[in-house]
Amino acid sequence: MSIILSWLMLSFAVWVTDAVLPGFHVKSAKSALLVAAIFGILNFLLGWLFFAVFTVLTLGLAWLLAFITRWIINAILLVITDKLTDHLKIDSFGWALAGSFVMSLVGTFGEWLVRSLF
């Protein structure tokens, strides 16, 4: 149940990001569900690996600045998601960074709201 709720929250975050940012395009609400699923799977499979590589390459600085590192990694994963599906179109890496930031804000607030209500 927790995984489904997180997926739906991520889908909502993708949809809100599409509505807010002009350089971030999702075809439809169903596409937001698919994009969230692909992004979530990539984050699960590659997110930790990218974080470990960034930490080693920056001699631990990435670990100390974990929020910024996760923000950049999520932007990279969004670009990869864009390349894997035609349901998402991101105009540039800058828009991917902005999308990652908005998705993080919406997702964090949504998770907090759901946890406080239930």
PLY file of the C-alpha trace (Angstrom):
ply
format ascii 1.0
element vertex 118
property float x
property float y
property float z
element edge 117
property int vertex1
property int vertex2
end_header
0.00 0.00 0.00
2.86 2.36 0.82
4.44 1.83 -2.60
1.16 2.57 -4.41
0.63 5.71 -2.34
4.18 6.91 -3.06
3.68 6.20 -6.78
0.43 8.18 -6.83
2.09 11.06 -4.99
4.98 11.03 -7.46
2.46 10.99 -10.32
0.75 14.02 -8.82
4.13 15.74 -8.49
4.87 15.03 -12.18
1.48 16.43 -13.15
1.94 19.59 -11.04
5.43 20.08 -12.47
3.98 19.86 -15.98
1.38 22.48 -15.06
3.92 24.87 -13.49
6.98 24.66 -15.76
6.80 25.61 -19.44
9.86 23.48 -20.35
8.48 20.27 -18.78
5.84 18.50 -20.87
3.75 15.43 -20.01
1.19 14.25 -22.57
-1.69 13.42 -20.19
-2.64 12.34 -16.68
-2.12 8.70 -17.70
1.30 9.68 -19.01
2.11 11.18 -15.59
1.40 7.76 -14.05
3.72 6.07 -16.54
6.46 8.70 -16.17
6.26 8.39 -12.38
6.58 4.60 -12.62
9.62 4.78 -14.92
11.25 7.54 -12.85
10.60 5.60 -9.62
12.11 2.41 -11.02
15.16 4.29 -12.32
15.55 6.04 -8.97
15.36 2.69 -7.17
17.83 0.97 -9.52
20.28 3.80 -10.32
19.76 6.54 -7.72
21.90 4.92 -5.04
24.60 4.06 -7.60
24.79 7.64 -8.90
24.89 8.92 -5.31
27.76 6.55 -4.47
29.70 7.53 -7.61
29.18 11.26 -6.95
30.32 10.78 -3.35
33.51 8.99 -4.41
34.27 11.41 -7.24
33.85 14.46 -4.99
35.79 12.87 -2.12
32.77 12.87 0.18
31.57 16.39 -0.59
28.45 15.00 -2.32
27.55 13.17 0.87
27.91 16.34 2.91
25.71 18.23 0.45
23.22 15.40 0.04
20.21 17.58 -0.83
22.01 19.23 -3.74
23.43 15.89 -4.87
19.98 14.22 -4.84
18.57 17.22 -6.72
21.15 16.84 -9.50
20.78 13.05 -9.59
17.00 13.35 -9.88
17.45 15.81 -12.77
19.75 13.29 -14.51
17.16 10.54 -13.91
14.46 12.80 -15.36
16.53 13.26 -18.51
17.00 9.48 -18.74
13.23 9.04 -18.26
12.68 11.56 -21.05
14.91 9.49 -23.35
13.16 6.23 -22.45
9.59 7.35 -23.10
7.76 9.64 -25.48
5.26 10.56 -22.74
7.70 13.10 -21.26
9.54 15.92 -23.02
12.03 18.13 -21.17
13.42 21.04 -23.19
16.86 21.24 -21.51
18.85 20.12 -18.48
17.95 23.41 -16.79
14.27 22.49 -17.04
15.15 19.04 -15.68
16.77 20.72 -12.66
13.72 22.93 -12.17
11.43 19.90 -12.61
13.42 17.93 -10.08
13.12 20.79 -7.60
9.36 21.21 -8.07
8.77 17.45 -7.92
10.77 17.27 -4.68
8.78 20.11 -3.11
5.40 18.72 -4.15
6.36 15.16 -3.23
7.74 16.11 0.17
4.73 18.25 1.03
2.34 15.56 -0.24
4.02 12.79 1.74
3.94 14.98 4.86
0.25 15.76 4.31
-0.70 12.11 3.77
1.26 10.96 6.82
-0.32 13.64 9.02
-3.84 12.74 7.88
-3.45 8.98 8.24
0 1
1 2
2 3
3 4
4 5
5 6
6 7
7 8
8 9
9 10
10 11
11 12
12 13
13 14
14 15
15 16
16 17
17 18
18 19
19 20
20 21
21 22
22 23
23 24
24 25
25 26
26 27
27 28
28 29
29 30
30 31
31 32
32 33
33 34
34 35
35 36
36 37
37 38
38 39
39 40
40 41
41 42
42 43
43 44
44 45
45 46
46 47
47 48
48 49
49 50
50 51
51 52
52 53
53 54
54 55
55 56
56 57
57 58
58 59
59 60
60 61
61 62
62 63
63 64
64 65
65 66
66 67
67 68
68 69
69 70
70 71
71 72
72 73
73 74
74 75
75 76
76 77
77 78
78 79
79 80
80 81
81 82
82 83
83 84
84 85
85 86
86 87
87 88
88 89
89 90
90 91
91 92
92 93
93 94
94 95
95 96
96 97
97 98
98 99
99 100
100 101
101 102
102 103
103 104
104 105
105 106
106 107
107 108
108 109
109 110
110 111
111 112
112 113
113 114
114 115
115 116
116 117
